[in-house]
Amino acid sequence: MHHDESTPPTDFTALAVSRALDNVADGGKPFACLIVRDGEVVVEAVNHVAQTGDPTAHAEIRAIRAAAEQGITDLGGYEVVVTAYPCPMCLGALYYAQPDRVVYAASREQEGEHYEDGNRLMTLATFYDEYAKPVEERALRAEQGSVEDPTAPFRAWSARHAD
Ligand SMILES: Nc1nc2[nH]cnc2c(=O)[nH]1
């Protein structure tokens, strides 16, 4: 495992696991996320899917949103510490937020030995594979609608932002 000596990831990883355990004790799912800068936790969040019914209320998404509410809209200079390697939704959100590094406690494989989310379209094991498939082969059915000018919004945006 590679990490900077100045910011050993193990301490915060243990904290993320501890927060996830607290969430399970509160009736929640076993996930927590910390956003760390210069050795300090600036944001923390736990999964609230069970508490709210919002299927997107994963720990990482909630942490990124809480950061934005504090004015932190780009995670450059920050580390994200999580209970388990992010799911594809949260990984996508992290690519948008652009932290310096993600540190995770459990791998997807370790998580999958003990936990399954319960979803009609995918399992923990198949979710990443979905993205590598052509659109028409994915479990989530998608069809292109017929509209005369589907690229109009993008051309309008480009015209507005051209210099
Ligand atoms: N890493 C992570 N994986 C999940 N799978 C389901 N919910 C979550 C979450 O909040 N975090």
The ligand as an SDF file (V2000), in Angstrom:
LIG
                    3D

 11 12  0  0  0  0  0  0  0  0999 V2000
  -18.8750    2.6860   -0.7440 N   0  0  0  0  0  0  0  0  0  0  0  0
  -20.1980    2.5790   -0.6030 C   0  0  0  0  0  0  0  0  0  0  0  0
  -20.7990    1.5330   -1.1590 N   0  0  0  0  0  0  0  0  0  0  0  0
  -22.1470    1.4610   -1.0110 C   0  0  0  0  0  0  0  0  0  0  0  0
  -23.0160    0.5170   -1.4520 N   0  0  0  0  0  0  0  0  0  0  0  0
  -24.2530    0.8800   -1.0350 C   0  0  0  0  0  0  0  0  0  0  0  0
  -24.2030    2.0410   -0.3410 N   0  0  0  0  0  0  0  0  0  0  0  0
  -22.9020    2.4210   -0.3060 C   0  0  0  0  0  0  0  0  0  0  0  0
  -22.2190    3.5390    0.2710 C   0  0  0  0  0  0  0  0  0  0  0  0
  -22.7970    4.4340    0.9150 O   0  0  0  0  0  0  0  0  0  0  0  0
  -20.8670    3.5490    0.0900 N   0  0  0  0  0  0  0  0  0  0  0  0
  1  2  1  0
  2  3  2  0
  2 11  1  0
  3  4  1  0
  4  5  1  0
  4  8  2  0
  5  6  1  0
  6  7  2  0
  7  8  1  0
  8  9  1  0
  9 10  2  0
  9 11  1  0
M  END
$$$$
